């Protein structure tokens, strides 16, 4: 009898915790929903204000930013070893080496064929 009572008490407490969790979650969702409505209202007011002030460029920038939403930027690049790096100094060095390699190449020794023509000079 004692074990059944203990089980019942534990189960009842879990139920209370579950109910409390769901209640708190509903409150959080309501707060988020209200904040989002307020944000949208503020954005539309700013856009209307820009339109009334003939600031068309800013108005369209705001509209496009709102349409696209949050877009994450990833500043990762692979180094020569194949590892991903996010360090700005390393990234700048990798890009420097890359463009240095591309832009400072020697002229081709062989002829370049485009279609039926051969090109001797690089323009």
N, CA, C and O atoms as CSV, one atom per row, in Angstrom:
chain,resi,resn,atom,element,x,y,z
A,1,UNK,N,N,0.822,-1.183,0.000
A,1,UNK,CA,C,0.000,0.000,0.000
A,1,UNK,C,C,0.873,1.255,0.000
A,1,UNK,O,O,0.564,2.241,-0.669
A,2,UNK,N,N,1.969,1.200,0.764
A,2,UNK,CA,C,2.855,2.344,0.866
A,2,UNK,C,C,3.504,2.663,-0.479
A,2,UNK,O,O,3.623,3.830,-0.852
A,3,UNK,N,N,3.924,1.627,-1.205
A,3,UNK,CA,C,4.576,1.830,-2.487
A,3,UNK,C,C,3.617,2.454,-3.498
A,3,UNK,O,O,4.007,3.334,-4.266
A,4,UNK,N,N,2.396,2.012,-3.500
A,4,UNK,CA,C,1.407,2.552,-4.430
A,4,UNK,C,C,1.165,4.028,-4.130
A,4,UNK,O,O,1.029,4.832,-5.052
A,5,UNK,N,N,1.111,4.391,-2.847
A,5,UNK,CA,C,0.897,5.789,-2.444
A,5,UNK,C,C,2.099,6.648,-2.888
A,5,UNK,O,O,1.919,7.757,-3.393
A,6,UNK,N,N,3.309,6.133,-2.697
A,6,UNK,CA,C,4.507,6.870,-3.108
A,6,UNK,C,C,4.517,7.086,-4.627
A,6,UNK,O,O,4.855,8.169,-5.106
A,7,UNK,N,N,4.142,6.038,-5.377
A,7,UNK,CA,C,4.069,6.154,-6.833
A,7,UNK,C,C,3.057,7.222,-7.234
A,7,UNK,O,O,3.300,8.039,-8.122
A,8,UNK,N,N,1.930,7.188,-6.560
A,8,UNK,CA,C,0.862,8.141,-6.854
A,8,UNK,C,C,1.327,9.574,-6.571
A,8,UNK,O,O,1.028,10.489,-7.338
A,9,UNK,N,N,2.046,9.762,-5.485
A,9,UNK,CA,C,2.534,11.093,-5.126
A,9,UNK,C,C,3.560,11.600,-6.147
A,9,UNK,O,O,3.528,12.761,-6.555
A,10,UNK,N,N,4.466,10.706,-6.548
A,10,UNK,CA,C,5.478,11.082,-7.530
A,10,UNK,C,C,4.820,11.428,-8.864
A,10,UNK,O,O,5.187,12.417,-9.498
A,11,UNK,N,N,3.847,10.617,-9.294
A,11,UNK,CA,C,3.153,10.853,-10.546
A,11,UNK,C,C,2.402,12.178,-10.498
A,11,UNK,O,O,2.390,12.920,-11.480
A,12,UNK,N,N,1.790,12.472,-9.387
A,12,UNK,CA,C,1.055,13.729,-9.226
A,12,UNK,C,C,1.977,14.923,-9.319
A,12,UNK,O,O,1.619,15.944,-9.906
A,13,UNK,N,N,3.153,14.807,-8.750
A,13,UNK,CA,C,4.116,15.907,-8.808
A,13,UNK,C,C,4.606,16.136,-10.235
A,13,UNK,O,O,4.782,17.276,-10.663
A,14,UNK,N,N,4.824,15.052,-10.960
A,14,UNK,CA,C,5.243,15.181,-12.354
A,14,UNK,C,C,4.161,15.875,-13.169
A,14,UNK,O,O,4.451,16.710,-14.026
A,15,UNK,N,N,2.913,15.518,-12.891
A,15,UNK,CA,C,1.809,16.116,-13.604
A,15,UNK,C,C,1.775,17.618,-13.356
A,15,UNK,O,O,1.542,18.402,-14.277
A,16,UNK,N,N,2.006,18.012,-12.114
A,16,UNK,CA,C,2.027,19.434,-11.779
A,16,UNK,C,C,3.164,20.143,-12.510
A,16,UNK,O,O,2.995,21.256,-13.008
A,17,UNK,N,N,4.334,19.484,-12.571
A,17,UNK,CA,C,5.471,20.075,-13.269
A,17,UNK,C,C,5.178,20.209,-14.755
A,17,UNK,O,O,5.521,21.219,-15.370
A,18,UNK,N,N,4.541,19.185,-15.337
A,18,UNK,CA,C,4.183,19.238,-16.752
A,18,UNK,C,C,3.196,20.364,-17.016
A,18,UNK,O,O,3.326,21.100,-17.995
A,19,UNK,N,N,2.208,20.493,-16.138
A,19,UNK,CA,C,1.225,21.566,-16.302
A,19,UNK,C,C,1.890,22.936,-16.163
A,19,UNK,O,O,1.586,23.860,-16.917
A,20,UNK,N,N,2.788,23.056,-15.207
A,20,UNK,CA,C,3.499,24.316,-15.011
A,20,UNK,C,C,4.358,24.645,-16.239
A,20,UNK,O,O,4.416,25.791,-16.685
A,21,UNK,N,N,5.017,23.622,-16.771
A,21,UNK,CA,C,5.843,23.807,-17.968
A,21,UNK,C,C,4.993,24.306,-19.133
A,21,UNK,O,O,5.358,25.271,-19.805
A,22,UNK,N,N,3.860,23.646,-19.371
A,22,UNK,CA,C,2.997,24.045,-20.487
A,22,UNK,C,C,2.447,25.450,-20.278
A,22,UNK,O,O,2.322,26.216,-21.233
A,23,UNK,N,N,2.120,25.792,-19.037
A,23,UNK,CA,C,1.620,27.131,-18.732
A,23,UNK,C,C,2.701,28.187,-19.017
A,23,UNK,O,O,2.419,29.214,-19.634
A,24,UNK,N,N,3.924,27.932,-18.569
A,24,UNK,CA,C,5.023,28.868,-18.798
A,24,UNK,C,C,5.330,28.991,-20.294
A,24,UNK,O,O,5.633,30.077,-20.787
A,25,UNK,N,N,5.248,27.868,-21.005
A,25,UNK,CA,C,5.513,27.895,-22.432
A,25,UNK,C,C,4.465,28.730,-23.169
A,25,UNK,O,O,4.800,29.485,-24.083
A,26,UNK,N,N,3.197,28.595,-22.772
A,26,UNK,CA,C,2.139,29.399,-23.369
A,26,UNK,C,C,2.375,30.883,-23.107
A,26,UNK,O,O,2.176,31.716,-23.992
A,27,UNK,N,N,2.799,31.208,-21.892
A,27,UNK,CA,C,3.093,32.606,-21.563
A,27,UNK,C,C,4.231,33.146,-22.436
A,27,UNK,O,O,4.157,34.262,-22.950
A,28,UNK,N,N,5.273,32.342,-22.592
A,28,UNK,CA,C,6.416,32.760,-23.400
A,28,UNK,C,C,5.992,32.978,-24.856
A,28,UNK,O,O,6.390,33.967,-25.472
A,29,UNK,N,N,5.193,32.069,-25.407
A,29,UNK,CA,C,4.728,32.202,-26.784
A,29,UNK,C,C,3.872,33.451,-26.954
A,29,UNK,O,O,3.945,34.122,-27.984
A,30,UNK,N,N,3.058,33.764,-25.941
A,30,UNK,CA,C,2.219,34.957,-25.989
A,30,UNK,C,C,3.080,36.220,-25.986
A,30,UNK,O,O,2.805,37.167,-26.724
A,31,UNK,N,N,4.124,36.230,-25.153
A,31,UNK,CA,C,5.033,37.379,-25.100
A,31,UNK,C,C,5.747,37.549,-26.434
A,31,UNK,O,O,5.857,38.663,-26.946
A,32,UNK,N,N,6.229,36.447,-26.994
A,32,UNK,CA,C,6.930,36.492,-28.285
A,32,UNK,C,C,5.999,37.008,-29.379
A,32,UNK,O,O,6.395,37.838,-30.197
A,33,UNK,N,N,4.758,36.512,-29.391
A,33,UNK,CA,C,3.783,36.932,-30.395
A,33,UNK,C,C,3.520,38.440,-30.292
A,33,UNK,O,O,3.466,39.134,-31.308
A,34,UNK,N,N,3.357,38.942,-29.066
A,34,UNK,CA,C,3.103,40.374,-28.867
A,34,UNK,C,C,4.308,41.224,-29.280
A,34,UNK,O,O,4.146,42.282,-29.888
A,35,UNK,N,N,5.515,40.758,-28.949
A,35,UNK,CA,C,6.728,41.483,-29.334
A,35,UNK,C,C,6.864,41.536,-30.860
A,35,UNK,O,O,7.258,42.561,-31.417
A,36,UNK,N,N,6.536,40.427,-31.528
A,36,UNK,CA,C,6.631,40.376,-32.984
A,36,UNK,C,C,5.628,41.343,-33.613
A,36,UNK,O,O,5.957,42.039,-34.574
A,37,UNK,N,N,4.403,41.391,-33.074
A,37,UNK,CA,C,3.400,42.328,-33.581
A,37,UNK,C,C,3.879,43.769,-33.419
A,37,UNK,O,O,3.715,44.589,-34.322
A,38,UNK,N,N,4.471,44.071,-32.267
A,38,UNK,CA,C,4.986,45.409,-32.005
A,38,UNK,C,C,6.119,45.760,-32.964
A,38,UNK,O,O,6.189,46.883,-33.463
A,39,UNK,N,N,7.003,44.801,-33.220
A,39,UNK,CA,C,8.118,45.005,-34.147
A,39,UNK,C,C,7.599,45.291,-35.555
A,39,UNK,O,O,8.067,46.219,-36.214
A,40,UNK,N,N,6.636,44.499,-36.012
A,40,UNK,CA,C,6.071,44.684,-37.350
A,40,UNK,C,C,5.392,46.047,-37.447
A,40,UNK,O,O,5.504,46.736,-38.462
A,41,UNK,N,N,4.693,46.427,-36.389
A,41,UNK,CA,C,4.023,47.736,-36.368
A,41,UNK,C,C,5.051,48.863,-36.475
A,41,UNK,O,O,4.844,49.821,-37.220
A,42,UNK,N,N,6.158,48.754,-35.735
A,42,UNK,CA,C,7.207,49.778,-35.783
A,42,UNK,C,C,7.860,49.856,-37.161
A,42,UNK,O,O,8.129,50.948,-37.661
A,43,UNK,N,N,8.114,48.702,-37.774
A,43,UNK,CA,C,8.738,48.672,-39.101
A,43,UNK,C,C,7.816,49.312,-40.132
A,43,UNK,O,O,8.270,50.089,-40.972
A,44,UNK,N,N,6.526,48.992,-40.074
A,44,UNK,CA,C,5.592,49.583,-41.037
A,44,UNK,C,C,5.467,51.086,-40.832
A,44,UNK,O,O,5.364,51.836,-41.803
A,45,UNK,N,N,5.475,51.535,-39.582
A,45,UNK,CA,C,5.427,52.980,-39.316
A,45,UNK,C,C,6.658,53.688,-39.874
A,45,UNK,O,O,6.549,54.762,-40.465
A,46,UNK,N,N,7.836,53.079,-39.681
A,46,UNK,CA,C,9.065,53.667,-40.229
A,46,UNK,C,C,9.020,53.717,-41.756
A,46,UNK,O,O,9.456,54.695,-42.364
A,47,UNK,N,N,8.499,52.671,-42.361
A,47,UNK,CA,C,8.410,52.612,-43.820
A,47,UNK,C,C,7.449,53.681,-44.333
A,47,UNK,O,O,7.740,54.367,-45.313
A,48,UNK,N,N,6.307,53.819,-43.668
A,48,UNK,CA,C,5.348,54.851,-44.070
A,48,UNK,C,C,5.945,56.247,-43.893
A,48,UNK,O,O,5.724,57.136,-44.716
A,49,UNK,N,N,6.703,56.430,-42.813
A,49,UNK,CA,C,7.356,57.709,-42.562
A,49,UNK,C,C,8.372,58.021,-43.669
A,49,UNK,O,O,8.460,59.153,-44.145
A,50,UNK,N,N,9.131,57.005,-44.064
A,50,UNK,CA,C,10.096,57.186,-45.158
A,50,UNK,C,C,9.383,57.529,-46.464
A,50,UNK,O,O,9.863,58.351,-47.244
A,51,UNK,N,N,8.237,56.895,-46.694
A,51,UNK,CA,C,7.485,57.166,-47.912
A,51,UNK,C,C,6.959,58.601,-47.897
A,51,UNK,O,O,7.022,59.295,-48.912
A,52,UNK,N,N,6.447,59.043,-46.764
A,52,UNK,CA,C,5.918,60.406,-46.660
A,52,UNK,C,C,7.009,61.458,-46.795
A,52,UNK,O,O,6.747,62.565,-47.266
A,53,UNK,N,N,8.247,61.118,-46.381
A,53,UNK,CA,C,9.367,62.052,-46.480
A,53,UNK,C,C,10.114,61.931,-47.807
A,53,UNK,O,O,11.195,62.498,-47.969
A,54,UNK,N,N,9.531,61.186,-48.760
A,54,UNK,CA,C,10.137,60.954,-50.079
A,54,UNK,C,C,11.537,60.355,-49.982
A,54,UNK,O,O,12.408,60.658,-50.798
A,55,UNK,N,N,11.743,59.517,-48.996
A,55,UNK,CA,C,13.011,58.807,-48.841
A,55,UNK,C,C,12.816,57.394,-49.387
A,55,UNK,O,O,12.774,56.418,-48.639
A,56,UNK,N,N,12.699,57.315,-50.715
A,56,UNK,CA,C,12.338,56.064,-51.375
A,56,UNK,C,C,13.376,54.974,-51.175
A,56,UNK,O,O,13.032,53.814,-50.947
A,57,UNK,N,N,14.641,55.344,-51.259
A,57,UNK,CA,C,15.705,54.342,-51.143
A,57,UNK,C,C,15.652,53.644,-49.785
A,57,UNK,O,O,15.698,52.416,-49.711
A,58,UNK,N,N,15.556,54.427,-48.718
A,58,UNK,CA,C,15.503,53.843,-47.374
A,58,UNK,C,C,14.244,52.996,-47.197
A,58,UNK,O,O,14.273,51.954,-46.542
A,59,UNK,N,N,13.138,53.454,-47.789
A,59,UNK,CA,C,11.885,52.700,-47.696
A,59,UNK,C,C,12.053,51.316,-48.319
A,59,UNK,O,O,11.673,50.312,-47.717
A,60,UNK,N,N,12.627,51.262,-49.532
A,60,UNK,CA,C,12.801,49.970,-50.195
A,60,UNK,C,C,13.848,49.103,-49.491
A,60,UNK,O,O,13.725,47.878,-49.468
A,61,UNK,N,N,14.865,49.728,-48.924
A,61,UNK,CA,C,15.842,48.956,-48.157
A,61,UNK,C,C,15.177,48.294,-46.957
A,61,UNK,O,O,15.441,47.128,-46.662
A,62,UNK,N,N,14.315,49.035,-46.267
A,62,UNK,CA,C,13.606,48.487,-45.112
A,62,UNK,C,C,12.685,47.353,-45.531
A,62,UNK,O,O,12.614,46.316,-44.871
A,63,UNK,N,N,11.972,47.567,-46.648
A,63,UNK,CA,C,11.054,46.530,-47.143
A,63,UNK,C,C,11.825,45.268,-47.503
A,63,UNK,O,O,11.423,44.167,-47.130
A,64,UNK,N,N,12.936,45.422,-48.229
A,64,UNK,CA,C,13.724,44.248,-48.629
A,64,UNK,C,C,14.328,43.534,-47.434
A,64,UNK,O,O,14.357,42.304,-47.391
A,65,UNK,N,N,14.808,44.297,-46.465
A,65,UNK,CA,C,15.374,43.686,-45.259
A,65,UNK,C,C,14.296,42.908,-44.512
A,65,UNK,O,O,14.550,41.819,-43.997
A,66,UNK,N,N,13.114,43.461,-44.458
A,66,UNK,CA,C,12.010,42.799,-43.763
A,66,UNK,C,C,11.571,41.542,-44.503
A,66,UNK,O,O,11.265,40.526,-43.880
A,67,UNK,N,N,11.538,41.612,-45.849
A,67,UNK,CA,C,11.146,40.450,-46.649
A,67,UNK,C,C,12.138,39.307,-46.521
A,67,UNK,O,O,11.746,38.149,-46.378
A,68,UNK,N,N,13.434,39.635,-46.573
A,68,UNK,CA,C,14.468,38.601,-46.547
A,68,UNK,C,C,14.646,38.004,-45.165
A,68,UNK,O,O,15.032,36.841,-45.039
A,69,UNK,N,N,14.377,38.767,-44.140
A,69,UNK,CA,C,14.533,38.267,-42.775
A,69,UNK,C,C,15.992,38.243,-42.369
A,69,UNK,O,O,16.830,38.904,-42.982
A,70,UNK,N,N,16.284,37.491,-41.352
A,70,UNK,CA,C,17.645,37.404,-40.820
A,70,UNK,C,C,18.451,36.435,-41.679
A,70,UNK,O,O,18.076,35.273,-41.838
A,71,UNK,N,N,19.547,36.915,-42.223
A,71,UNK,CA,C,20.418,36.057,-43.014
A,71,UNK,C,C,21.776,35.994,-42.337
A,71,UNK,O,O,22.448,37.011,-42.162
A,72,UNK,N,N,22.160,34.811,-41.967
A,72,UNK,CA,C,23.419,34.623,-41.256
A,72,UNK,C,C,24.593,34.715,-42.225
A,72,UNK,O,O,24.514,34.271,-43.370
A,73,UNK,N,N,25.667,35.294,-41.745
A,73,UNK,CA,C,26.873,35.374,-42.544
A,73,UNK,C,C,27.916,34.449,-41.938
A,73,UNK,O,O,28.208,34.512,-40.744
A,74,UNK,N,N,28.460,33.608,-42.766
A,74,UNK,CA,C,29.498,32.704,-42.317
A,74,UNK,C,C,30.816,33.139,-42.926
A,74,UNK,O,O,30.952,33.182,-44.149
A,75,UNK,N,N,31.764,33.456,-42.104
A,75,UNK,CA,C,33.064,33.911,-42.572
A,75,UNK,C,C,34.090,32.792,-42.454
A,75,UNK,O,O,35.202,33.003,-41.970
A,76,UNK,N,N,33.705,31.602,-42.902
A,76,UNK,CA,C,34.621,30.476,-42.817
A,76,UNK,C,C,35.223,30.213,-44.192
A,76,UNK,O,O,34.594,30.427,-45.228
A,77,UNK,N,N,36.443,29.749,-44.161
A,77,UNK,CA,C,37.157,29.428,-45.399
A,77,UNK,C,C,38.126,28.284,-45.094
A,77,UNK,O,O,38.597,28.143,-43.966
A,78,UNK,N,N,38.411,27.485,-46.092
A,78,UNK,CA,C,39.346,26.377,-45.897
A,78,UNK,C,C,40.776,26.847,-46.149
A,78,UNK,O,O,41.049,27.572,-47.105
A,79,UNK,N,N,41.673,26.420,-45.278
A,79,UNK,CA,C,43.087,26.738,-45.494
A,79,UNK,C,C,43.713,25.649,-46.359
A,79,UNK,O,O,43.004,24.764,-46.839
A,80,UNK,N,N,45.034,25.696,-46.566
A,80,UNK,CA,C,45.707,24.729,-47.447
A,80,UNK,C,C,45.616,23.308,-46.920
A,80,UNK,O,O,45.626,22.353,-47.696
A,81,UNK,N,N,45.525,23.163,-45.606
A,81,UNK,CA,C,45.429,21.834,-45.003
A,81,UNK,C,C,44.023,21.245,-45.153
A,81,UNK,O,O,43.826,20.045,-44.965
A,82,UNK,N,N,43.054,22.087,-45.488
A,82,UNK,CA,C,41.676,21.627,-45.634
A,82,UNK,C,C,40.839,21.872,-44.394
A,82,UNK,O,O,39.674,21.478,-44.348
A,83,UNK,N,N,41.411,22.515,-43.389
A,83,UNK,CA,C,40.670,22.813,-42.164
A,83,UNK,C,C,39.892,24.110,-42.341
A,83,UNK,O,O,40.326,25.015,-43.053
A,84,UNK,N,N,38.733,24.188,-41.680
A,84,UNK,CA,C,37.926,25.401,-41.723
A,84,UNK,C,C,38.481,26.397,-40.708
A,84,UNK,O,O,38.829,26.026,-39.588
A,85,UNK,N,N,38.560,27.668,-41.112
A,85,UNK,CA,C,39.056,28.697,-40.216
A,85,UNK,C,C,38.116,29.889,-40.245
A,85,UNK,O,O,37.563,30.227,-41.292
A,86,UNK,N,N,37.936,30.529,-39.088
A,86,UNK,CA,C,37.097,31.720,-38.988
A,86,UNK,C,C,37.922,32.929,-38.555
A,86,UNK,O,O,37.400,34.041,-38.477
A,87,UNK,N,N,39.175,32.722,-38.281
A,87,UNK,CA,C,40.050,33.793,-37.833
A,87,UNK,C,C,40.201,34.820,-38.954
A,87,UNK,O,O,40.526,34.457,-40.084
A,88,UNK,N,N,39.967,36.107,-38.647
A,88,UNK,CA,C,39.992,37.131,-39.696
A,88,UNK,C,C,41.380,37.304,-40.297
A,88,UNK,O,O,41.511,37.527,-41.500
A,89,UNK,N,N,42.411,37.205,-39.473
A,89,UNK,CA,C,43.769,37.368,-39.997
A,89,UNK,C,C,44.124,36.224,-40.935
A,89,UNK,O,O,44.683,36.444,-42.010
A,90,UNK,N,N,43.796,35.003,-40.527
A,90,UNK,CA,C,44.074,33.842,-41.378
A,90,UNK,C,C,43.277,33.936,-42.682
A,90,UNK,O,O,43.800,33.651,-43.760
A,91,UNK,N,N,42.012,34.336,-42.574
A,91,UNK,CA,C,41.160,34.450,-43.753
A,91,UNK,C,C,41.730,35.475,-44.722
A,91,UNK,O,O,41.787,35.231,-45.927
A,92,UNK,N,N,42.151,36.616,-44.200
A,92,UNK,CA,C,42.737,37.656,-45.060
A,92,UNK,C,C,44.004,37.145,-45.735
A,92,UNK,O,O,44.241,37.428,-46.910
A,93,UNK,N,N,44.810,36.401,-45.004
A,93,UNK,CA,C,46.050,35.854,-45.570
A,93,UNK,C,C,45.740,34.835,-46.666
A,93,UNK,O,O,46.408,34.817,-47.700
A,94,UNK,N,N,44.743,33.997,-46.449
A,94,UNK,CA,C,44.358,32.998,-47.459
A,94,UNK,C,C,43.896,33.692,-48.740
A,94,UNK,O,O,44.304,33.307,-49.836
A,95,UNK,N,N,43.035,34.724,-48.605
A,95,UNK,CA,C,42.558,35.454,-49.778
A,95,UNK,C,C,43.709,36.179,-50.470
A,95,UNK,O,O,43.753,36.245,-51.699
A,96,UNK,N,N,44.635,36.717,-49.691
A,96,UNK,CA,C,45.789,37.418,-50.268
A,96,UNK,C,C,46.602,36.450,-51.125
A,96,UNK,O,O,46.965,36.770,-52.257
A,97,UNK,N,N,46.884,35.270,-50.584
A,97,UNK,CA,C,47.640,34.265,-51.335
A,97,UNK,C,C,46.886,33.834,-52.588
A,97,UNK,O,O,47.488,33.655,-53.647
A,98,UNK,N,N,45.573,33.670,-52.470
A,98,UNK,CA,C,44.747,33.223,-53.595
A,98,UNK,C,C,44.801,34.226,-54.742
A,98,UNK,O,O,45.068,33.854,-55.885
A,99,UNK,N,N,44.544,35.508,-54.436
A,99,UNK,CA,C,44.552,36.520,-55.489
A,99,UNK,C,C,45.957,36.790,-56.000
A,99,UNK,O,O,46.135,37.103,-57.177
A,100,UNK,N,N,46.944,36.674,-55.147
A,100,UNK,CA,C,48.326,36.830,-55.570
A,100,UNK,C,C,48.668,35.754,-56.605
A,100,UNK,O,O,49.326,36.033,-57.608
A,101,UNK,N,N,48.224,34.551,-56.356
A,101,UNK,CA,C,48.480,33.427,-57.268
A,101,UNK,C,C,47.764,33.644,-58.604
A,101,UNK,O,O,48.326,33.391,-59.670
A,102,UNK,N,N,46.520,34.114,-58.528
A,102,UNK,CA,C,45.739,34.311,-59.760
A,102,UNK,C,C,46.258,35.488,-60.576
A,102,UNK,O,O,46.413,35.376,-61.792
A,103,UNK,N,N,46.522,36.591,-59.934
A,103,UNK,CA,C,46.865,37.814,-60.658
A,103,UNK,C,C,48.321,37.874,-61.106
A,103,UNK,O,O,48.638,38.587,-62.058
A,104,UNK,N,N,49.192,37.158,-60.456
A,104,UNK,CA,C,50.611,37.209,-60.800
A,104,UNK,C,C,51.073,35.913,-61.464
A,104,UNK,O,O,52.024,35.275,-61.011
A,105,UNK,N,N,50.402,35.542,-62.519
A,105,UNK,CA,C,50.795,34.337,-63.252
A,105,UNK,C,C,51.607,34.741,-64.481
A,105,UNK,O,O,51.522,35.875,-64.953
A,106,UNK,N,N,52.375,33.818,-64.975
A,106,UNK,CA,C,53.170,34.067,-66.183
A,106,UNK,C,C,52.275,33.924,-67.406
A,106,UNK,O,O,51.223,33.287,-67.357
A,107,UNK,N,N,52.711,34.525,-68.490
A,107,UNK,CA,C,51.960,34.399,-69.730
A,107,UNK,C,C,52.053,32.957,-70.209
A,107,UNK,O,O,53.082,32.307,-70.028
A,108,UNK,N,N,51.000,32.461,-70.811
A,108,UNK,CA,C,51.031,31.070,-71.278
A,108,UNK,C,C,52.047,30.895,-72.410
A,108,UNK,O,O,52.142,31.731,-73.308
A,109,UNK,N,N,52.797,29.804,-72.353
A,109,UNK,CA,C,53.806,29.525,-73.383
A,109,UNK,C,C,53.171,28.875,-74.606
A,109,UNK,O,O,53.683,28.996,-75.719
A,110,UNK,N,N,52.061,28.192,-74.395
A,110,UNK,CA,C,51.387,27.533,-75.507
A,110,UNK,C,C,50.321,28.459,-76.071
A,110,UNK,O,O,49.892,29.422,-75.436
A,111,UNK,N,N,49.913,28.129,-77.283
A,111,UNK,CA,C,48.876,28.914,-77.928
A,111,UNK,C,C,47.520,28.596,-77.311
A,111,UNK,O,O,47.244,27.469,-76.900
A,112,UNK,N,N,46.704,29.608,-77.262
A,112,UNK,CA,C,45.360,29.425,-76.718
A,112,UNK,C,C,44.414,29.224,-77.895
A,112,UNK,O,O,44.418,30.019,-78.835
A,113,UNK,N,N,43.610,28.176,-77.853
A,113,UNK,CA,C,42.678,27.897,-78.934
A,113,UNK,C,C,41.274,28.278,-78.486
A,113,UNK,O,O,40.780,27.824,-77.453
A,114,UNK,N,N,40.643,29.132,-79.303
A,114,UNK,CA,C,39.246,29.473,-79.067
A,114,UNK,C,C,38.509,29.142,-80.358
A,114,UNK,O,O,38.675,29.814,-81.376
A,115,UNK,N,N,37.710,28.118,-80.298
A,115,UNK,CA,C,37.006,27.682,-81.496
A,115,UNK,C,C,37.997,27.186,-82.534
A,115,UNK,O,O,38.761,26.256,-82.273
A,116,UNK,N,N,37.988,27.807,-83.723
A,116,UNK,CA,C,38.904,27.439,-84.805
A,116,UNK,C,C,40.129,28.341,-84.843
A,116,UNK,O,O,41.059,28.073,-85.604
A,117,UNK,N,N,40.157,29.411,-84.036
A,117,UNK,CA,C,41.251,30.370,-84.069
A,117,UNK,C,C,42.285,30.073,-82.999
A,117,UNK,O,O,41.988,29.477,-81.963
A,118,UNK,N,N,43.510,30.504,-83.279
A,118,UNK,CA,C,44.577,30.423,-82.287
A,118,UNK,C,C,44.971,31.842,-81.931
A,118,UNK,O,O,45.096,32.702,-82.802
A,119,UNK,N,N,45.164,32.080,-80.645
A,119,UNK,CA,C,45.534,33.418,-80.188
A,119,UNK,C,C,46.971,33.384,-79.698
A,119,UNK,O,O,47.320,32.570,-78.842
A,120,UNK,N,N,47.815,34.274,-80.241
A,120,UNK,CA,C,49.220,34.346,-79.823
A,120,UNK,C,C,49.414,35.356,-78.721
A,120,UNK,O,O,50.309,35.196,-77.890
A,121,UNK,N,N,48.607,36.383,-78.691
A,121,UNK,CA,C,48.799,37.454,-77.728
A,121,UNK,C,C,47.635,37.471,-76.730
A,121,UNK,O,O,46.484,37.179,-77.056
A,122,UNK,N,N,47.995,37.820,-75.533
A,122,UNK,CA,C,46.972,37.978,-74.506
A,122,UNK,C,C,46.622,39.454,-74.461
A,122,UNK,O,O,47.496,40.299,-74.272
A,123,UNK,N,N,45.373,39.759,-74.631
A,123,UNK,CA,C,44.950,41.176,-74.674
A,123,UNK,C,C,44.721,41.706,-73.291
A,123,UNK,O,O,44.363,42.872,-73.128
